[in-house]
Amino acid sequence: MSLKQRDHDTAVGWINAELAELRRDVGKPNASSAARSAITLAFLLRAISDTEQREFQARIDEIYADYKPSHATAA
């Protein structure tokens, strides 16, 4: 495995871990900050592509979209 592929795999694993943490913390202040920071840093370091960056950002949006309806019905 090349260094570039290893960096990519590490970045994706880190982002996925932050997204899992976001799912647990959604609704708390700044819940998405770690996930967004991980995505941005991985993109700036060129460990993930522009397309992957947009896909990860969309996953954050999906997490919040799933949270809002379930949160509203629970109230």
Buried (B, 14 or more C-beta within 10 A) or exposed (E): EEEEEEBBEEBBEBBBEBBEBBBEBBEEEEBBEBBBEBBBBBBEEEBBEEEBBEEBBEBBEEBBEEBEEEEEEEE
